[in-house]
Amino acid sequence: MLRTVREDDLQMFFEHQCDPVAVELAAFAPRDRDAFDTHWAKILSNTGSWVRTVEIGGAVAGYICAFQQGGRWEIAYWIGRDHWGQGIGAKAVAEFLTLFTTRPVFATVAAHNRPSLRILEKAGFRFAGRRREEDGIVEIIMKLEADT
């Protein structure tokens, strides 16, 4: 299910982040193609980050990654809408966390993104805080400790 990101995966990642339904759920502003390519070039060149493609039956279903932000490790993931409701996100997070074993690890999710919050809870993440961004979006901070 998880594999190393290949250059040809980026087209599907770009399409996923342009989906207006997914964008609303994630409370994420999509990047134009140039900004997207610059962002992913930075991710893929960062030897300190972990990033994997989520693949199902030969199709790119999304990605999952871990990166340092503000002095702590965070994970983020994006599953394309064609693959929602199939348990793929939960399986990908669970598998990724067997590979990426640093704890604690955090995840930040828009408060209205109940499916993503459920995925994190299934993986053992617990509520660690709440914040309101300048744009008014409320985010939930989730944390996975070493003993879960």
Helices and strands as residue ranges (DSSP letters): E 2-4, G 7-9, H 10-18, H 20-26, H 33-45, E 50-56, E 59-69, E 72-79, G 81-83, H 88-99, E 105-110, H 114-122, E 126-132, E 138-144
